[in-house]
Amino acid sequence: MLVSNRLVLLALFCHYASAELVGGLGEVKDSQRAPSPVYAPDISQCPKLQPRKERPTSIHDLRPDDIKAIAAIGDSVIAGVAAKNDETECLTGESFKQYRGVSYSIGGIRSFVYIRVMSDESMDKFNAALLAGGSISFKDQIEYLVPKIGKDSPLARAWKVLTISLGQNDLVVSCHPTFTIADYTARMIEGLRLLQDKVDYVLINLAELAKQFGPQGPNATFGVIYQSADVNVKSVDYRMISNLDGYHPNLEGHKFFAKVLWDQMFLTKSEKLDNLQYDPKFPVRCPSEDDRFATQ
């Protein structure tokens, strides 16, 4: 879905710890430390960024208002299945609807409390997620997106963010001889190479099970960044889980994961959180004009 320069990407996400210089650089004085990040309860309360004078040429120089399109690849969670709780007495198959406009990875509904996407495009247009999607459907989802954001599309040279979340359904059938860890890894690497061949000017968030790839060189225009999605089960609150099946995240769950993803995008590899704790009051980081998405 197309977004304006006011979009603070993917819809929000937050929290960040200031990086400190280490390793033979001597003592860091207070005047040399990066300013503490600013937080807010909602992205709408963050100050606007002043437009940049020049378009960035490297993935290492990206900030939120450089992003012109957001896309997603994944499974039923990314498709927003069961995201809205159902209070009816009896459930049927029709109760399990898709609410792609509130998916944490892409958003789309303007009125949703934490989504700020300024677009008249269909909110399903760049969400390629398939129900029961797994690594075996990775290439199919890529082929769906290529005409929309690929090298021959109108967005060929526009900076994009693509979030990929695949693997949970692979785990469910991991006892099958064609769904081993090796099979999963091979299919994910094959898909990422296909993306590298077909899509340029893209920062890819790779959530869940795989830690692969990365930007290559100072002027790279393609990069894959691992973003942790490991939430401590003991911290999970029933209020963030759909009451339809007790598995899929509901609106509160998507809100939390969206803010966590936003947070992770500003954290370097050594700063990323591997064991996330659910917090319904998790704040939103307000990016400054000096902030950049972390690629190292």
C-alpha positions, 0 to 999 in steps of 0.5 A: 500500500502506498504511503505518504511522507508523513507515514511513520512506516509500518504503522508505529513500533517503538522503544529504543536504547541509546547505543554506546561506543565500545571497543578501543574508542576510549571513554565516551563523554556525555556530550558525545552520546546520542540523545535519548530517544523520545517516546509517546503513547501513540504515533500521532503524538510524535512530531513530524519530520522535516522533509529531506532535501535529497533522496537516500541512495543507500539502505544504511541511510533510510529513515521512516519518511523515505519509505513509499510502499509497505508490503508483507508476506506471511500466514494467517497472522499476517492476513489478520485472521480472527483479529477482531473478537467475536461475542456471538454465542455460537461460532461458525467457519464464517466467524474466522474472517480476515482483517488485513487492514489491522495486520501488525506488519502492514496495516491499512485502516486509517481509523485504527488507533495506531495506524497512520497510513495515508492511502486510497489504495486497497488495503489488501493490495500489497499483503501477499499473506496466505492462510496456512502459508509457510516456506513452501508458499514463499515463492508464490507470494513473491511472484504476487508482489513482483508486478507491484513492487518489483524492478519493472513496476512503477515502484521500482526505484521507490524505497520499500519495506517488506516484512516476512513472517513464515515458519509457524506452519512449518513447525506444525508439520515438521515431522513430515520428511519434506518439512525439516529444518533443512528444507525450511532453510533452503526454501527461505534462502531460495525465496530471498535470492528470488527477491534479491533478483526481482526487487530493489530498493527494499529493506526486508524485515525477516521475523520468526525463525531464520537469521539470514542475509544482510545489506551488502556494501555501503551503497546497498539497495537491498537488505534483509534484517532479522527481527526477533518475534520471540515473546515470552509465553508466560508474559502473554495476556489473554487480552491480546489473543483472539477469543475465537481460537486462543491462538491468533493475535487480536487487535491488542495483540497486533498493536503490541507486535506492531510497536515491537517491530517498529522498535526493533527496526531502530535497534542494532544487532547487539541491541535487539531483544531476543526475549520479548515481554508483553506490555499493553503500555509498550510506548512508541518511539518517535524518530528524530531527523537523525534516526535511521533504520538499523542495518548492522 
